[in-house]
Amino acid sequence: MNISLRQLRAFVELAKTESFTVAAQNLFITQSALSSLIKQMELSLGLQLFDRSTRRVQLSNVGQDLYPLVDKILLDLGSVLDEAANLKALKKGQVRIAAPQLLSSTIFPEVIAQFQQQYPDVQVQLHDCGVEQVANKVLTAEVDFGVGPERDSSADIHSSLLFESPFHLVLPADHPLQQQEPLTWQHLQNYPLILLQGQFAKRLSGDLDSTEYGPELNLRPAHLVSFMSTALSMVNSGLGLTVCMPYAKPLVDLYGLRMRQLHSPSVYRRFYVYERSARTLSPAAEQFKNALFSYLASHSEPKQKSQA
């Protein structure tokens, strides 16, 4: 049995109008084409759907039983097509993103605000979380995509380079190192350092050790904390210095602190967009990802890189 959409529409239109002439006009086809569609449908079903006479055409008893079912199918299909059109035109939809707490509180609010000005009917959900939770939220489909620093690769996750930035030192405005030119990692040896615990500190140590300056550096943090906001507050209280990415500047400014790039060596950290492999983003999520790249391209820091 092979019933086409054209046959179903012809059946419903003829049932409504009870006229081959009017139904054909409404469907923008000829009367012979309409008659052929109805005959093909009746042959496929093995049922007579209409009673025909020289004066009128009307649904048979079987046709009356089938009509509400077929009409509902077409109404449901229309709803599906309308829904698809709205999703494609971003008149509705949802975007779910996972990002570390610091990125979530600096870059993302402005990106979301700009995006929703352009697409007010798309709902954006930002999952601010720990760095190590980003990949898991992507893998479990809790979010459409995630943004975070470089981590060990997985065949189940596809990554695209979003940007890379050099480490900066955060210090009080009147600190002696404010006048140091150039400012190097070696200058931190005599000051208490506040670092983020876990992968942040481990990877930073590894990056420094792998350079020609590695043997000269021995960064022993005085404090290990979980969040950059804590580190900044401790710097503000005179408990030490910390290092971070340039995108943290809005929070650094709130504390009245200063940022300066560290040299010898210049250590960079790469950030990626993480998506589930072999899964296509929704139109809304794809557009938001494009908006994120565009936002970074229009800002000097962090320096935006081409997509991988």
C-alpha positions, 0 to 999 in steps of 0.5 A: 500500500502506497498512499501519497500526501497529494492523495490525502490532500485531494481526499480531504479537499473533495470531502470538504467541497463535494465538488471536483471543480471547486476542489481542483481549483483549490488545489491548483490542479486539473479535474482529471488530475484530481479524479486520478488521485482519488482513484489511485487512493481508492485502488491502494486502499481497496475501498470506495471513498466517494459515492458519485452521481451525475449531480454530486459527489459525497463521502461513502460510509467508509469515507466518512469513517476515514475522513477525521483521521486523514484530516488530523494527519494533515493538520498534524503535518501542518503543525510539524512544518510550521514548527520546522519553519519557526526553528529554521527562522529562529522564531523559537528554539532553545540553546544550552551551553556549558562554560566555566564559572569565570567565562560565564561571568565575563564573556557570556552575559554580553554575548547572550544579551546581544543574541537575544536582542536579535532573536528574542524568541530563542531561549538561552540556558547557560550552565556555569560549572567547573572546568572539568564538568564541561565535557561531561555535560556535552557527552550526556547531552545536558547541553548542546555544546560547551566552551572550555580550555584544552583537555584530553581528547575524546572520540565522542567529542569534537572540538573547534578552536575558539581563541587563545590568550596569554597568561597575565599577572593580577596585582594591586595598582601600587604593587612594585611589579607594576613598574617592572619592564618586561614582567617575567615569570621569574619576578614572581619567585619572591611573592606569594602566589594564589593559583586555582587547584587541580588541572589549572595549576598542573597544566601551568606548571607543565607548560612552564617546565617545558620551556627553556626557562623551566629549570629557573622557575619554581612556582610554589603557590601559597594558596590553592583555591577553586574559583578565580573570584576567590583568588581575586578577592585574596589579591585585593586583601593583600594575600598574594598575586594570581595569574589568569586570562585577559577575559577576566578583566571585568572582574579584575576591574571590579576589585580595582586591580591591574593586569599585565602580560607575563613574558619569558616565557609567554604561556598561552592557553587555548579554549575550544568549543566542544560538541558531541561527535556526529551530532548536528546542532539545532539552528538556534545553537548553531547561530549562537555558536556563530555569534560567540565567534563573531563576538570574540572576533570583534574584541581585541582580547582574547585574540580570536582564532579561526575555527578548526 
